[in-house]
């Protein structure tokens, strides 16, 4: 089957909706403000814009791949469906008790976030399965029916079912689902043994509750989107980007919407990995800064690092431990509330704080002229000369510098006795230092030295800040790819069809059972492959095997990759050697004399990655032609400098823009600090290096 020649990638962000159309290898893109009340409106608007640029009709689009923040926003803003939880007697309060850990050890006034569902929306049934999957107490159908009748009377729209140890034996959960289907056929149902069949009841219950909470919302949205696209003559299949960096069908997305929670950032990581492969880079720091958040991800050997648990809706400035844990496969990244729309204020300690609150697109930063009065990062960038008020978003949005100055003076400057420029400098430095700190911590947690890394920056706001971030982190090289402003949407078009199936089965290496392991991994491989086949019926499918291991008595495990031969011919000595190897890399040394145990087994089925040709790079000696000049504030020197303005698409291969400079395009602006120069590579990437390098 020939690959589709006209494809559309769509990323709904907190501020902008990015739309990219690829036609026979050429890309056409646009950014439109996100329409919160009906997100599909922005998609239709953007689709018509890129179709007009490409000279194609919407009916010619052969494939649409979509990622969205709608699931995340619904969890953060608590605007999901009226949802009930059915759980085992004695476990009603698990999602409220959490793990009883304190994410701020010495805060005496610590407030834990409220559970997604209050106590009166949580119901229990008898019946009990033990930690080996054996039924200790049978579940009587009449007991289930009595609870379902209460749920029916209360008018719930969605029901989450999370019973103890159901990941080992789902029979009781399946009985509850059957009764719900018979008595409440119009109510959405999610069961934890399908959504997240993993140990640790708090994470599992929270994940199935989150899935049920957003399921009606996402089903409604995806249905409306399909209808609107059909109305525009688009008859192709629609696929969704999932948090693990692959693509699933729209039906699977509607069934498991919790897998979409990090879909946009995942697309960005896939985009960065594609660029890394083109340049032969094995150590890359992906930096994605949009309108609402900034995301940082480590990419080694052209593959983003993955995890099986992450948090959403953190209540303490994105502090780890203060959010809702979601137990699904996800690309591992650190996320902070630092986007172009993130709002600045002065706290009670007279310190400048930025985010996590965002102005979004409605009303947006003060300079948008949409009745926003509080200063955002974009306002600081405008006052510091990083943005051209007449050519923001290709000239589609005119910015008001005076509104930015007034907002910065009013909310920051007056309190701290600063003028507007000083206030803007303070806001920009705070947000850049916040991102630098997040990157440092993420690197240390993964045992990495960022000075060995190359940064790849994308997202509408990242190229404005990436140069300064590299100065702070000691990173010598920065790449800003073509289409950086819509990087996540491009990443959707590079992602494979994939699905990861996982299951918790506890096993010590001293009790190693090779036949049991082979059966388990074979079943997981079949399950994951089945999901991928709903999207792609003909492509070959690769299987990636992973187990999560720890020393007996430890509280958490580390992921261990296995080859297919190691997985299908399991051997205790091989498993032990692989664990010790990775444990030593991470923590410096193994622990002698302790048994090792496996807690989670995982198989990811994926279509082969897109083949990427290695590019020949150029050194860059010819000087790029400046189209204008303007004053841009250089943070390292703490003063305005005369900077050249270079049009990105006027630069030819090998031309060099000498910092300080601004390389401009419709979707973003690349700021080149005085310490750096920028070279246009043959593929259109802007390669920013320390001044004097690569001469």
C-alpha positions in Angstrom: 0.0 0.0 0.0 1.5 3.4 -1.0 2.0 6.0 1.7 -0.5 8.8 1.7 0.7 11.8 -0.4 -1.4 14.4 1.3 -1.4 14.3 5.1 -2.6 16.7 7.8 -1.1 17.1 11.3 -3.1 19.1 13.9 -2.0 20.0 17.4 -4.4 21.8 19.7 -2.4 23.8 22.3 -3.4 26.0 25.2 -2.9 29.2 23.1 -2.5 28.2 19.4 -3.8 25.4 17.2 -1.0 24.3 14.8 -1.9 22.8 11.5 0.6 21.3 9.0 -0.2 19.8 5.6 2.4 17.7 3.8 2.0 17.2 0.1 4.5 15.1 -1.8 7.3 16.0 0.7 6.5 19.8 0.8 5.1 21.2 4.1 2.6 24.1 4.5 1.7 25.3 8.0 -0.3 27.9 10.0 -1.1 28.8 13.6 -4.6 29.9 14.6 -5.8 30.8 18.1 -7.4 27.9 19.9 -11.2 28.1 20.1 -11.9 26.7 23.6 -15.7 26.5 23.3 -15.5 24.4 20.1 -11.9 23.3 19.4 -12.9 21.8 16.0 -13.5 25.3 14.7 -9.8 26.2 14.8 -8.9 23.0 13.1 -11.3 23.6 10.2 -10.0 27.2 9.9 -6.4 26.1 9.9 -7.1 23.2 7.5 -8.6 25.6 4.9 -5.6 28.0 5.3 -3.0 25.2 4.6 -5.1 23.7 1.8 -5.2 27.1 0.1 -1.4 27.4 0.5 -0.8 23.9 -0.9 -3.4 24.3 -3.7 -5.4 21.2 -2.7 -9.0 20.7 -1.7 -9.9 19.3 1.7 -11.3 16.2 0.0 -7.8 15.4 -1.2 -6.4 14.9 2.3 -5.6 11.2 2.7 -4.7 11.0 6.4 -5.2 13.2 9.5 -3.1 12.8 12.7 -4.3 14.8 15.7 -3.0 15.6 19.1 -4.7 17.7 21.7 -4.4 19.2 25.2 -8.2 18.8 25.7 -7.8 15.7 27.9 -5.2 17.4 30.1 -7.1 20.6 30.4 -10.3 18.8 31.4 -8.3 17.1 34.3 -6.6 20.4 35.3 -9.8 22.4 35.2 -12.0 19.7 36.7 -14.6 19.9 33.9 -15.1 16.3 33.0 -18.3 14.1 33.2 -20.2 13.3 36.3 -18.3 10.2 37.2 -18.7 7.4 39.8 -16.1 5.0 41.1 -16.9 1.4 42.0 -14.2 -0.2 44.1 -13.7 -3.0 46.6 -15.0 -2.7 50.1 -12.4 -1.0 52.3 -10.7 0.8 49.4 -13.2 3.6 48.9 -10.8 6.3 50.1 -7.6 5.1 48.3 -7.7 8.0 45.8 -8.0 10.5 48.6 -5.4 8.9 51.0 -2.9 8.8 48.1 0.4 7.2 49.2 0.6 9.4 52.3 4.0 10.8 51.1 4.6 14.5 51.5 6.0 16.3 48.5 7.0 19.3 50.7 8.5 17.6 53.7 8.7 20.7 56.0 5.5 22.6 54.9 3.3 22.5 58.0 0.4 24.0 56.0 0.7 21.5 53.1 -2.6 21.1 51.2 -2.9 17.9 49.2 -4.8 18.2 46.0 -8.4 17.1 46.2 -9.2 13.7 44.6 -10.9 13.8 41.2 -14.1 12.3 42.7 -15.5 13.3 46.2 -16.4 10.6 48.6 -20.1 10.6 47.8 -19.3 9.6 44.2 -17.4 6.5 45.3 -19.2 3.2 45.8 -18.0 -0.2 47.0 -18.9 -3.8 46.4 -17.8 -7.0 48.3 -15.7 -9.7 46.8 -11.9 -10.0 47.1 -9.0 -11.2 45.0 -5.6 -11.7 46.6 -2.1 -10.7 45.5 -1.8 -13.9 43.5 -5.0 -13.4 41.6 -6.9 -16.0 43.6 -10.5 -15.3 44.5 -10.9 -15.2 48.3 -14.4 -13.9 48.4 -16.9 -14.3 45.5 -18.6 -11.2 44.1 -22.4 -11.7 44.1 -24.2 -10.2 41.1 -27.0 -9.0 43.3 -24.6 -6.9 45.3 -23.4 -5.3 42.1 -26.9 -4.6 40.9 -27.7 -2.8 44.1 -24.8 -0.4 43.6 -25.6 0.1 39.9 -29.2 1.0 40.9 -27.8 3.7 43.2 -25.6 5.0 40.4 -28.6 5.0 38.0 -30.7 7.1 40.5 -27.9 9.7 40.8 -27.7 10.2 37.1 -24.0 9.6 36.5 -22.6 9.9 32.9 -19.5 7.7 33.4 -18.4 4.9 35.7 -14.8 3.9 36.6 -14.3 0.3 38.0 -11.2 -0.3 40.0 -11.1 -3.5 42.2 -8.2 -4.7 44.2 -5.7 -6.9 42.4 -7.8 -6.9 39.2 -4.6 -6.6 37.1 -4.0 -10.3 38.0 -7.6 -11.5 37.8 -10.1 -9.2 36.0 -13.2 -11.5 36.5 -14.9 -9.3 39.1 -14.3 -6.1 37.1 -15.7 -7.8 34.0 -18.9 -8.8 36.0 -19.4 -5.2 37.2 -19.0 -4.0 33.6 -21.5 -6.5 32.3 -24.1 -5.4 34.9 -23.5 -1.7 34.0 -23.9 -2.5 30.3 -27.2 -4.3 30.9 -28.7 -1.7 33.3 -27.1 1.5 32.1 -26.3 1.1 28.4 -25.9 4.8 27.7 -23.3 5.3 30.5 -19.6 5.2 29.6 -17.6 2.5 31.5 -13.9 2.1 32.1 -12.3 -0.8 34.0 -8.8 -0.6 35.4 -7.8 -4.1 34.2 -8.0 -2.7 30.6 -7.0 0.9 31.1 -4.0 0.2 33.4 -3.4 -3.4 34.4 -0.6 -2.6 36.8 0.2 -3.0 40.5 -0.2 -0.1 43.0 -3.8 0.5 43.5 -3.6 4.3 44.0 -2.0 4.9 40.6 -4.3 2.3 39.0 -7.5 3.6 40.5 -6.5 7.2 39.7 -5.8 6.3 36.1 -9.1 4.5 35.5 -11.0 7.4 37.3 -9.2 9.9 35.0 -10.1 7.8 31.9 -13.8 7.7 32.9 -13.8 11.4 33.8 -12.8 12.5 30.4 -14.3 9.7 28.3 -17.7 11.3 27.5 -16.0 14.7 26.8 -13.4 13.2 24.4 -16.0 10.9 22.7 -18.2 13.9 22.1 -15.4 16.0 20.8 -14.0 13.3 18.5 -17.5 12.7 17.1 -18.0 16.4 16.4 -14.7 16.6 14.7 -15.4 13.7 12.5 -18.8 15.2 11.5 -17.3 18.6 10.8 -14.6 17.1 8.7 -17.1 15.0 6.8 -19.1 18.2 6.2 -16.0 19.8 4.7 -15.6 16.8 2.3 -12.8 15.1 4.2 -13.4 11.4 4.0 -10.1 10.0 5.2 -9.4 8.2 8.5 -8.4 10.2 11.6 -5.8 9.0 14.0 -4.7 10.3 17.4 -1.2 10.8 18.8 -0.8 9.1 22.2 1.4 9.9 25.1 3.9 7.1 24.3 5.0 8.7 21.0 2.9 6.6 18.6 -0.5 6.8 16.7 -3.7 5.0 17.5 -7.1 4.9 15.9 -9.9 7.3 16.8 -11.9 4.5 18.3 -9.1 3.4 20.6 -8.6 7.0 21.5 -12.3 7.3 22.4 -12.0 4.1 24.6 -8.8 5.1 26.3 -8.7 8.9 26.2 -6.3 9.0 29.2 -3.6 7.9 26.8 -4.0 11.2 25.0 -3.0 13.3 28.0 0.5 14.1 26.8 -0.1 13.7 23.1 1.1 17.2 22.0 4.4 17.1 23.9 5.0 13.5 22.7 4.7 14.7 19.1 7.4 17.3 19.8 9.8 14.6 21.2 9.2 12.5 18.1 10.0 15.6 15.9 13.2 16.2 17.8 14.2 12.6 17.5 13.7 12.8 13.8 16.0 15.8 13.6 18.6 14.1 15.8 18.7 11.1 13.4 19.2 13.5 10.4 22.2 15.0 12.1 23.5 11.7 13.6 23.2 13.1 17.2 23.1 10.5 20.0 22.6 13.0 22.9 19.9 15.6 22.4 18.0 17.9 24.8 14.5 18.5 23.3 13.1 21.9 24.3 9.5 22.6 23.5 8.1 26.0 24.6 4.6 27.0 23.5 2.0 29.3 24.8 1.2 27.6 28.1 4.1 25.3 29.2 7.7 24.3 28.4 8.7 20.7 28.0 12.2 19.3 28.3 13.0 15.7 27.2 16.3 13.7 27.0 16.7 11.8 23.7 19.5 9.2 23.5 20.4 7.3 20.4 17.6 9.1 18.5 15.0 7.6 20.9 13.0 9.6 23.5 13.2 8.2 27.0 9.9 6.7 28.2 8.2 6.0 31.5 5.0 4.3 32.7 3.8 6.8 35.3 3.6 10.6 35.1 1.6 13.4 36.8 -0.9 15.9 35.6 -2.6 18.9 37.2 0.2 19.6 39.8 -1.1 22.1 42.3 2.3 23.3 43.6 4.0 25.1 40.7 4.3 21.8 38.8 6.1 20.2 41.8 6.6 16.5 41.6 4.2 14.6 43.9 1.6 17.3 44.0 -0.5 16.1 41.0 -2.5 13.2 39.9 -0.4 10.1 38.9 -1.4 8.5 35.6 -0.1 5.0 35.0 0.2 4.7 31.2 3.1 4.5 28.8 4.4 8.0 28.2 7.5 9.8 26.9 9.4 10.9 29.9 9.8 14.7 30.1 9.8 17.5 32.7 7.1 20.1 32.2 6.9 23.5 33.9 4.4 26.4 33.6 6.6 28.6 31.5 5.1 29.4 28.1 4.6 32.6 26.1 1.3 33.1 27.8 2.5 32.3 31.4 1.6 35.2 33.7 4.1 37.1 35.9 3.5 38.5 39.4 5.4 39.5 42.5 4.9 37.3 45.5 4.8 38.1 49.2 8.6 37.8 49.4 9.0 40.5 46.7 10.2 37.9 44.2 9.2 37.7 40.6 7.2 34.6 39.8 6.2 33.3 36.4 3.4 30.7 35.8 1.9 28.2 36.1 -1.2 30.4 35.4 -1.5 31.2 31.7 -3.3 33.9 29.8 -3.9 31.3 27.0 -5.5 32.7 23.9 -8.5 34.2 25.7 -7.7 36.9 26.6 -4.0 36.2 25.9 -1.0 38.4 26.9 -1.6 42.2 27.4 0.0 43.0 24.0 -2.7 40.9 22.1 -5.2 43.7 22.7 -7.9 41.2 23.8 -8.6 42.8 27.2 -5.8 41.0 29.0 -4.2 43.3 31.6 -1.7 41.1 33.3 1.9 40.7 32.0 2.9 37.4 30.3 6.3 36.2 29.1 5.3 37.4 25.6 4.9 40.9 26.9 8.5 40.7 28.4 9.8 39.4 25.1 8.2 42.3 23.2 9.6 45.0 25.5 13.1 43.4 25.2 12.9 43.7 21.4 12.7 40.0 20.7 9.4 40.3 18.8 8.4 42.6 16.0 5.0 44.0 16.9 4.0 44.4 13.2 4.9 40.8 12.2 3.8 38.5 15.0 2.3 35.2 13.7 3.0 36.3 10.1 1.4 39.7 10.7 -2.0 38.2 11.6 -1.8 39.5 15.2 -0.6 43.1 15.8 1.1 43.5 19.2 0.8 46.6 21.4 4.2 47.4 23.1 2.6 50.1 25.2 0.1 47.7 26.7 3.0 45.4 27.6 5.0 48.2 29.2 1.9 49.3 31.2 1.1 45.7 32.4 4.8 45.0 33.4 5.1 48.4 35.2 1.7 48.0 36.9 2.1 44.4 38.1 5.9 44.1 38.6 7.7 47.4 38.2 5.7 49.5 40.8 6.2 46.9 43.5 9.9 46.4 42.9 10.7 50.0 41.9 11.6 49.0 38.3 10.9 50.6 35.0 9.2 48.5 32.3 12.5 47.3 30.7 13.9 46.2 34.1 10.7 44.4 34.9 10.7 42.6 31.5 14.4 41.6 32.0 13.5 40.2 35.4 10.5 38.2 34.1 12.6 36.8 31.2 15.5 35.8 33.4 13.1 34.2 36.0 11.4 32.1 33.3 14.7 31.1 31.7 16.3 30.2 35.0 13.2 28.1 35.9 13.6 26.2 32.7 17.4 25.8 33.2 16.8 24.4 36.7 14.2 22.0 35.4 16.7 20.8 32.8 19.5 20.4 35.3 17.4 18.4 37.7 16.0 16.2 34.9 19.6 15.5 33.7 20.9 14.6 37.2 17.9 12.3 37.8 18.9 10.4 34.7 22.7 10.5 35.3 23.5 12.7 32.4 25.8 15.7 31.8 24.1 18.3 29.7 27.4 19.8 28.4 27.6 16.8 26.1 24.2 17.4 24.6 22.9 19.3 21.6 19.6 21.3 22.1 16.8 21.1 19.6 14.3 23.9 20.1 10.7 24.2 18.7 7.3 25.5 19.7 6.3 29.1 19.1 8.2 30.5 22.1 11.3 28.2 22.3 13.5 29.9 19.7 13.1 33.2 21.6 14.5 31.7 24.7 16.7 28.7 23.6 19.9 30.7 23.0 19.8 32.1 26.6 19.0 28.7 27.9 22.1 27.2 26.2 24.2 29.9 27.8 22.9 29.0 31.3 23.3 25.2 30.8 26.7 25.3 29.1 25.2 23.7 25.9 27.4 24.6 22.9 25.1 23.8 20.0 21.5 24.6 19.3 19.4 23.5 16.3 16.1 25.2 15.4 14.5 23.1 12.6 12.3 24.3 9.8 8.8 24.4 11.0 9.9 24.8 14.6 6.8 26.9 15.5 4.6 23.9 14.6 7.1 21.2 15.6 4.6 19.0 17.5 2.2 18.9 14.6 5.1 17.9 12.3 6.1 15.2 14.8 2.7 13.7 14.5 3.4 13.1 10.8 6.7 11.4 11.7 5.3 9.0 14.4 4.8 5.3 13.8 1.6 3.5 14.6 2.2 1.9 18.0 0.6 0.6 21.1 2.2 -0.6 24.4 0.6 -3.3 26.4 1.7 -3.9 29.9 0.8 -6.1 32.9 1.9 -6.6 36.5 3.0 -10.1 37.4 5.3 -10.3 40.4 8.3 -12.6 40.1 11.6 -13.0 41.9 14.6 -14.2 39.9 15.0 -16.9 42.5 11.6 -18.2 41.4 12.2 -17.6 37.7 9.7 -19.4 35.4 10.8 -19.2 31.8 7.7 -20.8 30.3 5.4 -18.5 32.3 7.4 -15.5 31.1 7.3 -16.6 27.5 3.5 -17.1 27.6 3.0 -13.7 29.3 5.1 -11.8 26.8 3.6 -13.6 23.9 0.1 -12.6 25.1 1.2 -9.0 25.5 2.7 -9.0 22.0 -0.5 -10.3 20.5 -2.6 -7.6 22.4 -0.3 -4.7 21.3 -0.1 -6.0 17.7 -3.9 -6.2 17.6 -4.3 -2.5 18.4 -1.8 -1.5 15.8 -3.5 -3.6 13.1 -6.7 -1.6 13.6 -4.7 1.3 12.2 -2.4 -0.4 9.7 -3.3 -3.7 8.1 -0.2 -4.2 5.9 3.0 -2.8 7.4 5.4 -5.0 9.2 5.2 -4.7 13.0 8.2 -4.7 15.3 8.0 -5.6 19.0 9.9 -3.9 21.7 10.2 -5.8 25.1 10.7 -4.2 28.5 10.6 -5.4 32.1 10.6 -3.3 35.3 13.0 -4.7 37.9 14.3 -3.8 41.4 16.1 -5.2 44.3 13.8 -7.0 46.8 12.7 -4.4 49.3 13.1 -1.3 47.1 10.1 0.9 46.6 10.5 1.5 42.8 11.8 -0.3 39.8 13.8 0.7 36.7 13.0 -0.2 33.1 15.2 -2.9 31.4 15.1 -3.3 27.6 15.3 -6.8 26.2 15.9 -8.1 22.7 13.2 -10.3 21.2 15.5 -13.3 21.5 16.0 -12.5 25.3 12.3 -12.1 25.7 11.2 -15.2 23.8 14.0 -17.4 25.3 14.0 -16.1 28.9 17.0 -16.9 31.1 17.4 -15.8 34.7 21.2 -15.1 34.2 20.5 -12.8 31.3 17.8 -10.9 33.1 20.1 -10.4 36.1 23.0 -9.2 33.9 20.8 -6.7 32.1 19.5 -5.4 35.4 22.9 -5.0 37.0 24.2 -3.3 33.9 21.5 -0.6 33.8 21.3 -0.3 37.6 25.1 0.4 37.8 24.8 3.0 35.0 22.1 4.8 36.9 23.3 4.6 40.5 27.0 3.9 40.2 27.2 0.4 41.7 25.1 -2.7 42.2 23.9 -4.1 45.6 25.6 -7.4 46.3 23.8 -10.3 47.9 20.2 -9.2 47.3 17.5 -11.0 45.3 16.0 -9.2 42.3 12.4 -9.0 41.4 10.3 -8.1 38.3 7.0 -6.2 38.8 5.8 -5.1 35.3 6.1 -6.6 31.8 5.7 -4.5 28.7 5.5 -5.1 24.9 5.3 -2.1 22.5 4.2 -3.0 19.0 5.2 -0.5 16.4 5.4 0.0 12.6 9.0 0.5 11.5 10.3 4.1 12.0 10.6 6.4 9.0 14.1 6.0 7.4 16.1 9.2 7.8 19.0 10.0 5.6 22.1 11.4 7.3 22.7 15.0 6.2 26.0 16.5 5.1 26.5 19.6 7.2 28.1 22.9 6.1 30.5 25.1 8.1 29.0 28.5 7.3 31.3 31.4 6.3 29.4 33.7 4.0 27.5 36.5 5.8 23.7 36.5 5.6 22.0 39.6 4.3 20.3 41.7 6.9 16.8 43.0 6.0 16.6 45.4 9.0 18.1 46.2 12.3 16.6 46.7 15.8 17.6 47.0 19.4 17.5 43.6 21.2 18.2 43.2 24.9 21.1 40.7 25.6 20.5 39.1 29.0 24.1 37.9 29.5 25.4 41.5 29.0 22.3 43.1 30.6 21.9 45.8 28.0 20.3 46.5 24.6 22.5 45.8 21.5 22.2 46.7 17.9 21.1 43.5 16.2 20.7 42.5 12.6 17.4 41.1 11.5 17.7 38.3 8.9 14.8 36.6 7.1 15.2 32.9 7.6 14.0 31.9 4.2 16.4 34.4 2.5 19.4 32.6 4.0 21.1 30.2 1.6 22.9 27.0 2.7 26.1 27.9 4.6 25.3 31.5 5.3 26.0 32.8 8.8 24.1 35.3 10.9 26.4 36.9 13.4 25.0 37.5 16.9 23.4 39.5 18.3 20.7 38.9 15.6 17.1 37.9 15.1 16.3 35.3 12.4 12.6 35.9 11.6 9.9 33.8 10.0 6.1 33.8 10.2 5.7 31.3 13.1 8.5 32.3 15.4 11.7 34.4 15.9 15.1 32.9 16.6 17.1 35.1 18.9 20.9 34.8 18.5 22.7 36.1 21.6 25.9 38.1 21.3 27.9 35.0 22.3 26.6 32.9 19.4 26.4 32.8 15.6 23.8 31.0 13.4 24.5 28.9 10.3 21.8 27.8 7.8 22.3 24.1 7.2 21.3 22.5 3.8 18.0 21.1 5.2 16.9 24.6 6.5 17.9 24.1 10.1 19.4 27.1 11.9 22.5 25.8 13.6 23.5 28.1 16.5 27.0 27.6 17.8 29.4 29.4 20.2 30.9 32.4 18.4 34.0 31.4 16.5 33.1 27.7 16.2 32.8 25.7 13.0 34.8 28.4 11.0 
